[in-house]
Amino acid sequence: MQPRRFALAELQALGAHETSAVLDCTSGWALETGWRGAPLSAILDACGVSPGPREVIVRSVTGWSTTLPIEEARSCLLAWEVAGQPLPVANGAPLRLVAPDRRGLDWVKWIAEIRVT
């Protein structure tokens, strides 16, 4: 596995995927909407992640992070669009983690780093 840095255009070149997922905020609201971005599985594959690692840590520029089992992480998306529109900065642009079946606090905004352990 090789450390890599990706520009947004490089992530977009990996292939965009669209999914519908419910963002379940811990402040008491939920919203199902469409998200478009790069599958985290494509990014892990591009970095040569082998079957051995067990967890993926996604960290924000703010220091907030979430840790996911690698198989669950492979079902996530790094979104740059929401509801057919560019992701607003207030919602995590340029990239936000879309983690289906996870509460909103795991949907890391403003992604700065992804680490595999």
Biopython code that builds the backbone (N, CA, C, O; Angstrom):
import numpy as np
from Bio.PDB.StructureBuilder import StructureBuilder

atoms = [
    (1, "MET", "N", (0.847, -1.176, 0.000)),
    (1, "MET", "CA", (0.000, 0.000, 0.000)),
    (1, "MET", "C", (0.890, 1.234, 0.000)),
    (1, "MET", "O", (1.821, 1.348, 0.797)),
    (2, "GLN", "N", (0.586, 2.154, -0.906)),
    (2, "GLN", "CA", (1.368, 3.374, -1.052)),
    (2, "GLN", "C", (0.554, 4.587, -0.624)),
    (2, "GLN", "O", (-0.598, 4.729, -1.033)),
    (3, "PRO", "N", (1.137, 5.471, 0.200)),
    (3, "PRO", "CA", (0.437, 6.721, 0.512)),
    (3, "PRO", "C", (0.254, 7.523, -0.772)),
    (3, "PRO", "O", (1.140, 7.554, -1.627)),
    (4, "ARG", "N", (-0.898, 8.167, -0.900)),
    (4, "ARG", "CA", (-1.191, 8.960, -2.097)),
    (4, "ARG", "C", (-1.960, 10.200, -1.713)),
    (4, "ARG", "O", (-2.656, 10.236, -0.698)),
    (5, "ARG", "N", (-1.823, 11.206, -2.533)),
    (5, "ARG", "CA", (-2.641, 12.413, -2.441)),
    (5, "ARG", "C", (-3.434, 12.485, -3.737)),
    (5, "ARG", "O", (-2.905, 12.227, -4.818)),
    (6, "PHE", "N", (-4.706, 12.839, -3.615)),
    (6, "PHE", "CA", (-5.571, 12.946, -4.777)),
    (6, "PHE", "C", (-6.121, 14.361, -4.885)),
    (6, "PHE", "O", (-6.615, 14.916, -3.903)),
    (7, "ALA", "N", (-6.038, 14.936, -6.056)),
    (7, "ALA", "CA", (-6.768, 16.165, -6.355)),
    (7, "ALA", "C", (-8.212, 15.762, -6.642)),
    (7, "ALA", "O", (-8.481, 14.611, -6.984)),
    (8, "LEU", "N", (-9.129, 16.698, -6.506)),
    (8, "LEU", "CA", (-10.535, 16.402, -6.757)),
    (8, "LEU", "C", (-10.730, 15.832, -8.163)),
    (8, "LEU", "O", (-11.495, 14.884, -8.344)),
    (9, "ALA", "N", (-10.053, 16.395, -9.147)),
    (9, "ALA", "CA", (-10.178, 15.898, -10.526)),
    (9, "ALA", "C", (-9.715, 14.449, -10.640)),
    (9, "ALA", "O", (-10.284, 13.686, -11.421)),
    (10, "GLU", "N", (-8.703, 14.056, -9.882)),
    (10, "GLU", "CA", (-8.235, 12.665, -9.907)),
    (10, "GLU", "C", (-9.276, 11.728, -9.295)),
    (10, "GLU", "O", (-9.481, 10.618, -9.785)),
    (11, "LEU", "N", (-9.929, 12.176, -8.230)),
    (11, "LEU", "CA", (-10.995, 11.366, -7.634)),
    (11, "LEU", "C", (-12.155, 11.227, -8.610)),
    (11, "LEU", "O", (-12.728, 10.147, -8.753)),
    (12, "GLN", "N", (-12.497, 12.312, -9.274)),
    (12, "GLN", "CA", (-13.588, 12.272, -10.235)),
    (12, "GLN", "C", (-13.247, 11.341, -11.397)),
    (12, "GLN", "O", (-14.135, 10.691, -11.948)),
    (13, "ALA", "N", (-11.973, 11.270, -11.773)),
    (13, "ALA", "CA", (-11.542, 10.390, -12.858)),
    (13, "ALA", "C", (-11.639, 8.911, -12.482)),
    (13, "ALA", "O", (-11.652, 8.055, -13.366)),
    (14, "LEU", "N", (-11.707, 8.601, -11.201)),
    (14, "LEU", "CA", (-11.865, 7.201, -10.766)),
    (14, "LEU", "C", (-13.265, 6.677, -11.103)),
    (14, "LEU", "O", (-13.506, 5.470, -11.077)),
    (15, "GLY", "N", (-14.167, 7.580, -11.413)),
    (15, "GLY", "CA", (-15.527, 7.189, -11.769)),
    (15, "GLY", "C", (-16.514, 7.636, -10.708)),
    (15, "GLY", "O", (-16.377, 7.307, -9.530)),
    (16, "ALA", "N", (-17.499, 8.384, -11.139)),
    (16, "ALA", "CA", (-18.527, 8.866, -10.224)),
    (16, "ALA", "C", (-19.591, 7.799, -10.022)),
    (16, "ALA", "O", (-19.945, 7.062, -10.942)),
    (17, "HIS", "N", (-20.075, 7.740, -8.828)),
    (17, "HIS", "CA", (-21.138, 6.810, -8.462)),
    (17, "HIS", "C", (-22.231, 7.627, -7.780)),
    (17, "HIS", "O", (-21.943, 8.579, -7.056)),
    (18, "GLU", "N", (-23.479, 7.251, -8.014)),
    (18, "GLU", "CA", (-24.597, 7.925, -7.366)),
    (18, "GLU", "C", (-25.316, 6.943, -6.453)),
    (18, "GLU", "O", (-25.489, 5.771, -6.785)),
    (19, "THR", "N", (-25.730, 7.447, -5.299)),
    (19, "THR", "CA", (-26.468, 6.626, -4.353)),
    (19, "THR", "C", (-27.468, 7.503, -3.610)),
    (19, "THR", "O", (-27.299, 8.718, -3.505)),
    (20, "SER", "N", (-28.486, 6.876, -3.112)),
    (20, "SER", "CA", (-29.440, 7.557, -2.247)),
    (20, "SER", "C", (-29.192, 7.040, -0.834)),
    (20, "SER", "O", (-29.121, 5.831, -0.613)),
    (21, "ALA", "N", (-29.061, 7.951, 0.111)),
    (21, "ALA", "CA", (-28.780, 7.543, 1.489)),
    (21, "ALA", "C", (-29.434, 8.538, 2.443)),
    (21, "ALA", "O", (-29.663, 9.697, 2.096)),
    (22, "VAL", "N", (-29.726, 8.064, 3.641)),
    (22, "VAL", "CA", (-30.347, 8.888, 4.672)),
    (22, "VAL", "C", (-29.265, 9.451, 5.585)),
    (22, "VAL", "O", (-28.517, 8.707, 6.220)),
    (23, "LEU", "N", (-29.198, 10.771, 5.637)),
    (23, "LEU", "CA", (-28.335, 11.455, 6.599)),
    (23, "LEU", "C", (-29.163, 11.642, 7.856)),
    (23, "LEU", "O", (-30.093, 12.448, 7.881)),
    (24, "ASP", "N", (-28.823, 10.895, 8.899)),
    (24, "ASP", "CA", (-29.552, 10.890, 10.168)),
    (24, "ASP", "C", (-28.746, 11.701, 11.177)),
    (24, "ASP", "O", (-27.808, 11.196, 11.794)),
    (25, "CYS", "N", (-29.127, 12.964, 11.332)),
    (25, "CYS", "CA", (-28.387, 13.878, 12.192)),
    (25, "CYS", "C", (-28.711, 13.624, 13.663)),
    (25, "CYS", "O", (-29.856, 13.349, 14.024)),
    (26, "THR", "N", (-27.698, 13.721, 14.489)),
    (26, "THR", "CA", (-27.898, 13.514, 15.925)),
    (26, "THR", "C", (-28.685, 14.648, 16.575)),
    (26, "THR", "O", (-29.108, 14.527, 17.725)),
    (27, "SER", "N", (-28.889, 15.763, 15.842)),
    (27, "SER", "CA", (-29.686, 16.855, 16.405)),
    (27, "SER", "C", (-31.183, 16.641, 16.197)),
    (27, "SER", "O", (-31.984, 17.503, 16.558)),
    (28, "GLY", "N", (-31.569, 15.506, 15.619)),
    (28, "GLY", "CA", (-32.976, 15.144, 15.585)),
    (28, "GLY", "C", (-33.671, 15.211, 14.240)),
    (28, "GLY", "O", (-34.899, 15.140, 14.201)),
    (29, "TRP", "N", (-32.959, 15.343, 13.150)),
    (29, "TRP", "CA", (-33.608, 15.336, 11.844)),
    (29, "TRP", "C", (-32.932, 14.306, 10.950)),
    (29, "TRP", "O", (-31.805, 13.886, 11.214)),
    (30, "ALA", "N", (-33.618, 13.906, 9.904)),
    (30, "ALA", "CA", (-33.076, 12.963, 8.929)),
    (30, "ALA", "C", (-33.548, 13.382, 7.549)),
    (30, "ALA", "O", (-34.646, 13.917, 7.393)),
    (31, "LEU", "N", (-32.704, 13.134, 6.539)),
    (31, "LEU", "CA", (-33.015, 13.511, 5.172)),
    (31, "LEU", "C", (-32.471, 12.459, 4.224)),
    (31, "LEU", "O", (-31.281, 12.147, 4.244)),
    (32, "GLU", "N", (-33.359, 11.907, 3.384)),
    (32, "GLU", "CA", (-32.906, 10.995, 2.343)),
    (32, "GLU", "C", (-32.728, 11.794, 1.061)),
    (32, "GLU", "O", (-33.644, 12.495, 0.629)),
    (33, "THR", "N", (-31.566, 11.692, 0.462)),
    (33, "THR", "CA", (-31.273, 12.436, -0.761)),
    (33, "THR", "C", (-30.222, 11.711, -1.577)),
    (33, "THR", "O", (-29.638, 10.725, -1.128)),
    (34, "GLY", "N", (-29.989, 12.206, -2.768)),
    (34, "GLY", "CA", (-28.986, 11.616, -3.645)),
    (34, "GLY", "C", (-27.621, 12.233, -3.430)),
    (34, "GLY", "O", (-27.491, 13.431, -3.178)),
    (35, "TRP", "N", (-26.606, 11.392, -3.533)),
    (35, "TRP", "CA", (-25.216, 11.799, -3.346)),
    (35, "TRP", "C", (-24.421, 11.288, -4.537)),
    (35, "TRP", "O", (-24.704, 10.207, -5.054)),
    (36, "ARG", "N", (-23.431, 12.053, -4.976)),
    (36, "ARG", "CA", (-22.579, 11.642, -6.094)),
    (36, "ARG", "C", (-21.131, 11.864, -5.687)),
    (36, "ARG", "O", (-20.773, 12.906, -5.137)),
    (37, "GLY", "N", (-20.309, 10.862, -5.970)),
    (37, "GLY", "CA", (-18.902, 10.980, -5.634)),
    (37, "GLY", "C", (-18.144, 9.724, -6.003)),
    (37, "GLY", "O", (-18.634, 8.880, -6.754)),
    (38, "ALA", "N", (-16.961, 9.614, -5.473)),
    (38, "ALA", "CA", (-16.094, 8.468, -5.740)),
    (38, "ALA", "C", (-16.325, 7.393, -4.693)),
    (38, "ALA", "O", (-16.326, 7.681, -3.496)),
    (39, "PRO", "N", (-16.520, 6.161, -5.131)),
    (39, "PRO", "CA", (-16.623, 5.080, -4.148)),
    (39, "PRO", "C", (-15.310, 4.958, -3.372)),
    (39, "PRO", "O", (-14.231, 4.965, -3.963)),
    (40, "LEU", "N", (-15.407, 4.850, -2.074)),
    (40, "LEU", "CA", (-14.196, 4.691, -1.266)),
    (40, "LEU", "C", (-13.460, 3.417, -1.660)),
    (40, "LEU", "O", (-12.236, 3.351, -1.547)),
    (41, "SER", "N", (-14.188, 2.409, -2.121)),
    (41, "SER", "CA", (-13.539, 1.167, -2.576)),
    (41, "SER", "C", (-12.584, 1.439, -3.740)),
    (41, "SER", "O", (-11.511, 0.839, -3.802)),
    (42, "ALA", "N", (-12.956, 2.334, -4.663)),
    (42, "ALA", "CA", (-12.093, 2.655, -5.803)),
    (42, "ALA", "C", (-10.810, 3.348, -5.337)),
    (42, "ALA", "O", (-9.735, 3.124, -5.894)),
    (43, "ILE", "N", (-10.936, 4.180, -4.324)),
    (43, "ILE", "CA", (-9.771, 4.892, -3.797)),
    (43, "ILE", "C", (-8.838, 3.913, -3.088)),
    (43, "ILE", "O", (-7.621, 3.964, -3.265)),
    (44, "LEU", "N", (-9.419, 3.021, -2.284)),
    (44, "LEU", "CA", (-8.606, 2.018, -1.594)),
    (44, "LEU", "C", (-7.889, 1.125, -2.606)),
    (44, "LEU", "O", (-6.717, 0.793, -2.429)),
    (45, "ASP", "N", (-8.596, 0.742, -3.660)),
    (45, "ASP", "CA", (-7.981, -0.092, -4.699)),
    (45, "ASP", "C", (-6.863, 0.656, -5.412)),
    (45, "ASP", "O", (-5.817, 0.070, -5.694)),
    (46, "ALA", "N", (-7.060, 1.941, -5.711)),
    (46, "ALA", "CA", (-6.040, 2.747, -6.383)),
    (46, "ALA", "C", (-4.776, 2.889, -5.541)),
    (46, "ALA", "O", (-3.686, 3.111, -6.068)),
    (47, "CYS", "N", (-4.937, 2.758, -4.223)),
    (47, "CYS", "CA", (-3.793, 2.849, -3.303)),
    (47, "CYS", "C", (-3.165, 1.488, -3.027)),
    (47, "CYS", "O", (-2.177, 1.393, -2.299)),
    (48, "GLY", "N", (-3.735, 0.442, -3.604)),
    (48, "GLY", "CA", (-3.175, -0.894, -3.419)),
    (48, "GLY", "C", (-3.442, -1.488, -2.055)),
    (48, "GLY", "O", (-2.621, -2.253, -1.550)),
    (49, "VAL", "N", (-4.569, -1.159, -1.442)),
    (49, "VAL", "CA", (-4.905, -1.703, -0.125)),
    (49, "VAL", "C", (-5.158, -3.202, -0.266)),
    (49, "VAL", "O", (-5.998, -3.635, -1.055)),
    (50, "SER", "N", (-4.430, -3.964, 0.497)),
    (50, "SER", "CA", (-4.548, -5.427, 0.461)),
    (50, "SER", "C", (-5.626, -5.884, 1.438)),
    (50, "SER", "O", (-6.114, -5.087, 2.239)),
    (51, "PRO", "N", (-6.002, -7.157, 1.378)),
    (51, "PRO", "CA", (-7.038, -7.654, 2.290)),
    (51, "PRO", "C", (-6.661, -7.604, 3.774)),
    (51, "PRO", "O", (-7.542, -7.740, 4.623)),
    (52, "GLY", "N", (-5.409, -7.416, 4.106)),
    (52, "GLY", "CA", (-4.968, -7.476, 5.489)),
    (52, "GLY", "C", (-5.482, -6.406, 6.431)),
    (52, "GLY", "O", (-5.852, -6.723, 7.561)),
    (53, "PRO", "N", (-5.520, -5.126, 6.002)),
    (53, "PRO", "CA", (-5.954, -4.076, 6.937)),
    (53, "PRO", "C", (-7.377, -4.305, 7.433)),
    (53, "PRO", "O", (-8.203, -4.904, 6.744)),
    (54, "ARG", "N", (-7.641, -3.822, 8.626)),
    (54, "ARG", "CA", (-8.941, -4.070, 9.244)),
    (54, "ARG", "C", (-9.825, -2.842, 9.373)),
    (54, "ARG", "O", (-11.048, -2.969, 9.444)),
    (55, "GLU", "N", (-9.224, -1.645, 9.405)),
    (55, "GLU", "CA", (-10.020, -0.438, 9.645)),
    (55, "GLU", "C", (-9.599, 0.700, 8.723)),
    (55, "GLU", "O", (-8.462, 0.766, 8.255)),
    (56, "VAL", "N", (-10.552, 1.591, 8.481)),
    (56, "VAL", "CA", (-10.295, 2.805, 7.724)),
    (56, "VAL", "C", (-10.689, 3.983, 8.622)),
    (56, "VAL", "O", (-11.800, 4.035, 9.150)),
    (57, "ILE", "N", (-9.768, 4.910, 8.779)),
    (57, "ILE", "CA", (-10.011, 6.108, 9.578)),
    (57, "ILE", "C", (-10.134, 7.280, 8.607)),
    (57, "ILE", "O", (-9.237, 7.529, 7.802)),
    (58, "VAL", "N", (-11.252, 7.992, 8.692)),
    (58, "VAL", "CA", (-11.485, 9.168, 7.855)),
    (58, "VAL", "C", (-11.467, 10.378, 8.774)),
    (58, "VAL", "O", (-12.242, 10.456, 9.727)),
    (59, "ARG", "N", (-10.563, 11.336, 8.479)),
    (59, "ARG", "CA", (-10.361, 12.495, 9.355)),
    (59, "ARG", "C", (-10.670, 13.795, 8.602)),
    (59, "ARG", "O", (-10.346, 13.947, 7.424)),
    (60, "SER", "N", (-11.297, 14.711, 9.311)),
    (60, "SER", "CA", (-11.646, 16.034, 8.802)),
    (60, "SER", "C", (-10.510, 17.021, 9.050)),
    (60, "SER", "O", (-9.622, 16.770, 9.865)),
    (61, "VAL", "N", (-10.548, 18.149, 8.338)),
    (61, "VAL", "CA", (-9.597, 19.226, 8.620)),
    (61, "VAL", "C", (-9.786, 19.763, 10.034)),
    (61, "VAL", "O", (-8.875, 20.378, 10.588)),
    (62, "THR", "N", (-10.966, 19.536, 10.626)),
    (62, "THR", "CA", (-11.240, 20.004, 11.987)),
    (62, "THR", "C", (-10.679, 19.068, 13.054)),
    (62, "THR", "O", (-10.653, 19.413, 14.235)),
    (63, "GLY", "N", (-10.226, 17.875, 12.634)),
    (63, "GLY", "CA", (-9.747, 16.873, 13.582)),
    (63, "GLY", "C", (-10.779, 15.801, 13.892)),
    (63, "GLY", "O", (-10.433, 14.756, 14.444)),
    (64, "TRP", "N", (-12.050, 16.041, 13.546)),
    (64, "TRP", "CA", (-13.104, 15.039, 13.748)),
    (64, "TRP", "C", (-12.801, 13.841, 12.876)),
    (64, "TRP", "O", (-12.287, 13.994, 11.768)),
    (65, "SER", "N", (-13.112, 12.642, 13.363)),
    (65, "SER", "CA", (-12.853, 11.446, 12.558)),
    (65, "SER", "C", (-13.859, 10.354, 12.885)),
    (65, "SER", "O", (-14.578, 10.410, 13.882)),
    (66, "THR", "N", (-13.881, 9.377, 12.023)),
    (66, "THR", "CA", (-14.645, 8.166, 12.254)),
    (66, "THR", "C", (-13.784, 6.994, 11.843)),
    (66, "THR", "O", (-12.931, 7.119, 10.964)),
    (67, "THR", "N", (-14.002, 5.858, 12.474)),
    (67, "THR", "CA", (-13.286, 4.632, 12.151)),
    (67, "THR", "C", (-14.306, 3.591, 11.733)),
    (67, "THR", "O", (-15.284, 3.340, 12.437)),
    (68, "LEU", "N", (-14.064, 2.986, 10.572)),
    (68, "LEU", "CA", (-14.986, 2.004, 10.008)),
    (68, "LEU", "C", (-14.263, 0.698, 9.717)),
    (68, "LEU", "O", (-13.102, 0.714, 9.307)),
    (69, "PRO", "N", (-14.939, -0.442, 9.925)),
    (69, "PRO", "CA", (-14.357, -1.705, 9.448)),
    (69, "PRO", "C", (-14.151, -1.594, 7.935)),
    (69, "PRO", "O", (-14.949, -0.954, 7.251)),
    (70, "ILE", "N", (-13.110, -2.199, 7.416)),
    (70, "ILE", "CA", (-12.759, -1.998, 6.007)),
    (70, "ILE", "C", (-13.882, -2.412, 5.061)),
    (70, "ILE", "O", (-14.092, -1.746, 4.047)),
    (71, "GLU", "N", (-14.598, -3.469, 5.351)),
    (71, "GLU", "CA", (-15.677, -3.885, 4.451)),
    (71, "GLU", "C", (-16.809, -2.864, 4.440)),
    (71, "GLU", "O", (-17.416, -2.626, 3.396)),
    (72, "GLU", "N", (-17.095, -2.266, 5.580)),
    (72, "GLU", "CA", (-18.106, -1.214, 5.628)),
    (72, "GLU", "C", (-17.612, 0.037, 4.892)),
    (72, "GLU", "O", (-18.377, 0.687, 4.181)),
    (73, "ALA", "N", (-16.340, 0.363, 5.067)),
    (73, "ALA", "CA", (-15.759, 1.523, 4.398)),
    (73, "ALA", "C", (-15.859, 1.378, 2.882)),
    (73, "ALA", "O", (-16.061, 2.365, 2.175)),
    (74, "ARG", "N", (-15.721, 0.170, 2.391)),
    (74, "ARG", "CA", (-15.798, -0.062, 0.943)),
    (74, "ARG", "C", (-17.179, 0.258, 0.382)),
    (74, "ARG", "O", (-17.315, 0.440, -0.828)),
    (75, "SER", "N", (-18.201, 0.332, 1.223)),
    (75, "SER", "CA", (-19.544, 0.673, 0.746)),
    (75, "SER", "C", (-19.824, 2.181, 0.849)),
    (75, "SER", "O", (-20.927, 2.628, 0.534)),
    (76, "CYS", "N", (-18.842, 2.954, 1.286)),
    (76, "CYS", "CA", (-19.011, 4.402, 1.456)),
    (76, "CYS", "C", (-18.648, 5.155, 0.182)),
    (76, "CYS", "O", (-18.112, 4.599, -0.776)),
    (77, "LEU", "N", (-18.961, 6.424, 0.215)),
    (77, "LEU", "CA", (-18.747, 7.308, -0.923)),
    (77, "LEU", "C", (-18.080, 8.580, -0.428)),
    (77, "LEU", "O", (-18.389, 9.057, 0.664)),
    (78, "LEU", "N", (-17.170, 9.133, -1.215)),
    (78, "LEU", "CA", (-16.644, 10.470, -0.948)),
    (78, "LEU", "C", (-17.397, 11.402, -1.879)),
    (78, "LEU", "O", (-17.093, 11.473, -3.070)),
    (79, "ALA", "N", (-18.377, 12.116, -1.345)),
    (79, "ALA", "CA", (-19.308, 12.885, -2.158)),
    (79, "ALA", "C", (-18.825, 14.298, -2.423)),
    (79, "ALA", "O", (-18.296, 14.974, -1.541)),
    (80, "TRP", "N", (-19.023, 14.731, -3.679)),
    (80, "TRP", "CA", (-18.780, 16.115, -4.073)),
    (80, "TRP", "C", (-20.061, 16.780, -4.566)),
    (80, "TRP", "O", (-20.071, 17.971, -4.879)),
    (81, "GLU", "N", (-21.157, 15.990, -4.634)),
    (81, "GLU", "CA", (-22.463, 16.535, -5.003)),
    (81, "GLU", "C", (-23.533, 15.989, -4.067)),
    (81, "GLU", "O", (-23.422, 14.873, -3.560)),
    (82, "VAL", "N", (-24.570, 16.791, -3.845)),
    (82, "VAL", "CA", (-25.744, 16.374, -3.089)),
    (82, "VAL", "C", (-26.976, 16.896, -3.823)),
    (82, "VAL", "O", (-27.028, 18.063, -4.211)),
    (83, "ALA", "N", (-27.953, 16.035, -4.008)),
    (83, "ALA", "CA", (-29.211, 16.403, -4.675)),
    (83, "ALA", "C", (-28.970, 17.048, -6.037)),
    (83, "ALA", "O", (-29.680, 17.976, -6.425)),
    (84, "GLY", "N", (-27.966, 16.555, -6.760)),
    (84, "GLY", "CA", (-27.687, 17.043, -8.107)),
    (84, "GLY", "C", (-26.964, 18.374, -8.175)),
    (84, "GLY", "O", (-26.814, 18.940, -9.257)),
    (85, "GLN", "N", (-26.513, 18.883, -7.035)),
    (85, "GLN", "CA", (-25.813, 20.174, -6.968)),
    (85, "GLN", "C", (-24.441, 19.988, -6.320)),
    (85, "GLN", "O", (-24.252, 19.062, -5.531)),
    (86, "PRO", "N", (-23.481, 20.861, -6.647)),
    (86, "PRO", "CA", (-22.192, 20.784, -5.963)),
    (86, "PRO", "C", (-22.389, 20.852, -4.448)),
    (86, "PRO", "O", (-23.227, 21.608, -3.957)),
    (87, "LEU", "N", (-21.627, 20.070, -3.729)),
    (87, "LEU", "CA", (-21.713, 20.047, -2.272)),
    (87, "LEU", "C", (-21.317, 21.414, -1.720)),
    (87, "LEU", "O", (-20.219, 21.893, -2.004)),
    (88, "PRO", "N", (-22.191, 22.054, -0.933)),
    (88, "PRO", "CA", (-21.843, 23.352, -0.344)),
    (88, "PRO", "C", (-20.748, 23.199, 0.721)),
    (88, "PRO", "O", (-20.615, 22.149, 1.350)),
    (89, "VAL", "N", (-19.981, 24.257, 0.904)),
    (89, "VAL", "CA", (-18.924, 24.251, 1.925)),
    (89, "VAL", "C", (-19.514, 23.928, 3.296)),
    (89, "VAL", "O", (-18.917, 23.167, 4.057)),
    (90, "ALA", "N", (-20.658, 24.486, 3.616)),
    (90, "ALA", "CA", (-21.275, 24.233, 4.924)),
    (90, "ALA", "C", (-21.658, 22.770, 5.114)),
    (90, "ALA", "O", (-21.832, 22.316, 6.245)),
    (91, "ASN", "N", (-21.790, 22.037, 4.024)),
    (91, "ASN", "CA", (-22.132, 20.613, 4.098)),
    (91, "ASN", "C", (-20.925, 19.720, 3.882)),
    (91, "ASN", "O", (-21.073, 18.504, 3.756)),
    (92, "GLY", "N", (-19.720, 20.304, 3.838)),
    (92, "GLY", "CA", (-18.522, 19.485, 3.809)),
    (92, "GLY", "C", (-17.646, 19.585, 2.590)),
    (92, "GLY", "O", (-16.653, 18.864, 2.498)),
    (93, "ALA", "N", (-17.975, 20.466, 1.629)),
    (93, "ALA", "CA", (-17.161, 20.571, 0.406)),
    (93, "ALA", "C", (-15.710, 20.884, 0.754)),
    (93, "ALA", "O", (-15.442, 21.632, 1.694)),
    (94, "PRO", "N", (-14.789, 20.322, 0.010)),
    (94, "PRO", "CA", (-15.024, 19.692, -1.283)),
    (94, "PRO", "C", (-15.483, 18.233, -1.221)),
    (94, "PRO", "O", (-16.063, 17.735, -2.186)),
    (95, "LEU", "N", (-15.236, 17.545, -0.112)),
    (95, "LEU", "CA", (-15.619, 16.134, 0.000)),
    (95, "LEU", "C", (-16.208, 15.822, 1.360)),
    (95, "LEU", "O", (-15.738, 16.294, 2.395)),
    (96, "ARG", "N", (-17.255, 15.009, 1.323)),
    (96, "ARG", "CA", (-17.889, 14.547, 2.546)),
    (96, "ARG", "C", (-18.052, 13.036, 2.450)),
    (96, "ARG", "O", (-18.367, 12.507, 1.384)),
    (97, "LEU", "N", (-17.840, 12.352, 3.550)),
    (97, "LEU", "CA", (-18.061, 10.913, 3.598)),
    (97, "LEU", "C", (-19.553, 10.632, 3.670)),
    (97, "LEU", "O", (-20.254, 11.207, 4.502)),
    (98, "VAL", "N", (-20.037, 9.761, 2.813)),
    (98, "VAL", "CA", (-21.406, 9.265, 2.874)),
    (98, "VAL", "C", (-21.285, 7.829, 3.366)),
    (98, "VAL", "O", (-20.768, 6.957, 2.667)),
    (99, "ALA", "N", (-21.768, 7.603, 4.572)),
    (99, "ALA", "CA", (-21.638, 6.296, 5.233)),
    (99, "ALA", "C", (-23.025, 5.723, 5.492)),
    (99, "ALA", "O", (-23.586, 5.908, 6.572)),
    (100, "PRO", "N", (-23.582, 5.020, 4.489)),
    (100, "PRO", "CA", (-24.930, 4.460, 4.653)),
    (100, "PRO", "C", (-25.039, 3.632, 5.930)),
    (100, "PRO", "O", (-24.096, 2.945, 6.323)),
    (101, "ASP", "N", (-26.188, 3.708, 6.560)),
    (101, "ASP", "CA", (-26.477, 2.953, 7.784)),
    (101, "ASP", "C", (-25.697, 3.437, 9.001)),
    (101, "ASP", "O", (-25.679, 2.759, 10.029)),
    (102, "ARG", "N", (-25.053, 4.599, 8.903)),
    (102, "ARG", "CA", (-24.362, 5.218, 10.044)),
    (102, "ARG", "C", (-25.053, 6.532, 10.384)),
    (102, "ARG", "O", (-25.636, 7.174, 9.510)),
    (103, "ARG", "N", (-24.988, 6.931, 11.644)),
    (103, "ARG", "CA", (-25.523, 8.227, 12.067)),
    (103, "ARG", "C", (-24.695, 9.346, 11.442)),
    (103, "ARG", "O", (-23.560, 9.130, 11.017)),
    (104, "GLY", "N", (-25.266, 10.520, 11.392)),
    (104, "GLY", "CA", (-24.638, 11.657, 10.754)),
    (104, "GLY", "C", (-23.270, 12.024, 11.307)),
    (104, "GLY", "O", (-22.438, 12.544, 10.563)),
    (105, "LEU", "N", (-23.009, 11.774, 12.573)),
    (105, "LEU", "CA", (-21.711, 12.128, 13.139)),
    (105, "LEU", "C", (-20.575, 11.348, 12.514)),
    (105, "LEU", "O", (-19.417, 11.748, 12.632)),
    (106, "ASP", "N", (-20.879, 10.238, 11.846)),
    (106, "ASP", "CA", (-19.851, 9.468, 11.140)),
    (106, "ASP", "C", (-19.670, 9.934, 9.693)),
    (106, "ASP", "O", (-18.747, 9.487, 9.013)),
    (107, "TRP", "N", (-20.530, 10.815, 9.226)),
    (107, "TRP", "CA", (-20.440, 11.338, 7.867)),
    (107, "TRP", "C", (-19.468, 12.517, 7.874)),
    (107, "TRP", "O", (-19.892, 13.671, 7.809)),
    (108, "VAL", "N", (-18.209, 12.241, 7.950)),
    (108, "VAL", "CA", (-17.163, 13.254, 8.134)),
    (108, "VAL", "C", (-17.202, 14.291, 7.011)),
    (108, "VAL", "O", (-17.235, 13.951, 5.828)),
    (109, "LYS", "N", (-17.198, 15.563, 7.414)),
    (109, "LYS", "CA", (-17.151, 16.689, 6.468)),
    (109, "LYS", "C", (-15.701, 17.134, 6.277)),
    (109, "LYS", "O", (-14.836, 16.858, 7.107)),
    (110, "TRP", "N", (-15.458, 17.824, 5.169)),
    (110, "TRP", "CA", (-14.162, 18.450, 4.885)),
    (110, "TRP", "C", (-13.004, 17.462, 5.051)),
    (110, "TRP", "O", (-12.059, 17.714, 5.799)),
    (111, "ILE", "N", (-13.094, 16.354, 4.351)),
    (111, "ILE", "CA", (-12.111, 15.271, 4.495)),
    (111, "ILE", "C", (-10.705, 15.752, 4.171)),
    (111, "ILE", "O", (-10.462, 16.372, 3.136)),
    (112, "ALA", "N", (-9.791, 15.454, 5.076)),
    (112, "ALA", "CA", (-8.382, 15.811, 4.906)),
    (112, "ALA", "C", (-7.497, 14.587, 4.758)),
    (112, "ALA", "O", (-6.459, 14.644, 4.099)),
    (113, "GLU", "N", (-7.908, 13.464, 5.379)),
    (113, "GLU", "CA", (-7.024, 12.289, 5.396)),
    (113, "GLU", "C", (-7.851, 11.021, 5.534)),
    (113, "GLU", "O", (-8.860, 10.982, 6.238)),
    (114, "ILE", "N", (-7.396, 9.996, 4.844)),
    (114, "ILE", "CA", (-7.951, 8.649, 5.002)),
    (114, "ILE", "C", (-6.776, 7.740, 5.295)),
    (114, "ILE", "O", (-5.810, 7.687, 4.534)),
    (115, "ARG", "N", (-6.865, 7.029, 6.399)),
    (115, "ARG", "CA", (-5.774, 6.153, 6.824)),
    (115, "ARG", "C", (-6.311, 4.734, 6.989)),
    (115, "ARG", "O", (-7.398, 4.526, 7.528)),
    (116, "VAL", "N", (-5.535, 3.769, 6.517)),
    (116, "VAL", "CA", (-5.898, 2.358, 6.648)),
    (116, "VAL", "C", (-4.965, 1.712, 7.659)),
    (116, "VAL", "O", (-3.744, 1.831, 7.555)),
    (117, "THR", "N", (-5.550, 1.023, 8.644)),
    (117, "THR", "CA", (-4.720, 0.367, 9.667)),
    (117, "THR", "C", (-4.987, -1.128, 9.701)),
    (117, "THR", "O", (-4.382, -1.845, 10.497)),
]
sb = StructureBuilder()
sb.init_structure("model")
sb.init_model(0)
sb.init_chain("A")
sb.init_seg("    ")
for serial, (resi, resn, name, xyz) in enumerate(atoms, 1):
    if name == "N":
        sb.init_residue(resn, " ", resi, " ")
    sb.init_atom(name, np.array(xyz, "f"), 0.0, 1.0, " ", f" {name:<3s}", serial, name[0])
structure = sb.get_structure()
